[in-house]
């Protein structure tokens, strides 16, 4: 799992996996980023989509979360997903 959200909630929140040091840095820099709600707060941030963060920044956080999770899968599962860490899907 790389993202978790209650889609009916307003404003929409999404919890995303994150490297611990970056997670803390994002929380300090942005009021819309807080420790993961009901998750391991060291590795997860909850992002409130209230318009204060750019779409590009949100997409990068989603991509980073996905990459963190997929990078820890077996090589055969990564190949089955077509995952390539050097490819930027939102570029």
N, C-alpha and C positions, 0 to 999 in steps of 0.2 A: 504494500500500500504506500503510495507516495503523496496522496492528497485525500483530504476528508472534509466534507462540507454538508451542512443542512441547506439544501437548495431553496427551501421556502423561507428561510430566515432573511430578514431585512434589517440593517444592511447585510449583505452576503458576507460570510466569513469563510475562509478556506485555511485549513491547517496543512502545512507543508514541512517536509523533512529538510533539515539544514545542518551544515557543518557547525559544531558548537560555537566556535569563535565568531563565525559570521552571524550566527543566530543572535548572539548577544549584541554584536555591532549594529545589526539591523534594528533591534529593539531600541537601542539608544538613539538611533538617528531618526526613527519614524514612529509617531504615535499610533499609527495603524498596524504596527507589528508588535505582538505581545507573545509571552510564552505560550506554548501549545496548550490549548484548552483540553483538559482530561487526557493529556499525553505526556510523554517524557519531555520535560521542559528543557532539558539539555540539548535534545536533538530535533525538537519541533517548535515551529512558530505558528501562531494563528494570525492571519492577515485579514484585516477588515477592508473590504472593497468599498471604500467611501469616497473615492475620487481623489484622494490625496496622493496616491502613488500612480506613476505612469503605467500605461498598459505594458510597455516594454519591460519595466522593472518587475511587474507581476509575472509576465511570461518567463523572464529569466529565473525567477524564484521557482516557478513550476518546473522548468527544465532542469534546474539544479536538483530539485527534489527527486524527479524521475531518475536522473543520472545516478544519484546516490544509491537509490534502491536497486536499480538494474545492474549497476557495477558490482554488486555483491551477489548476483545470481551466478549460477554455473555458466560456463562458456557456451554450452549447448543451448541454454535458455536465452542467453544474450543474442546468439546467432538467430534463434527462432524469432526473436522480436525484431531482428534487423537493426539492433542497437549499435551505433557507432559514436563513440564519445567525441569524435572530431567534427561531427556534422551538427550544424546549428539549425534546428527545425523552424525556428521563428524568425530567422534572419531576414 
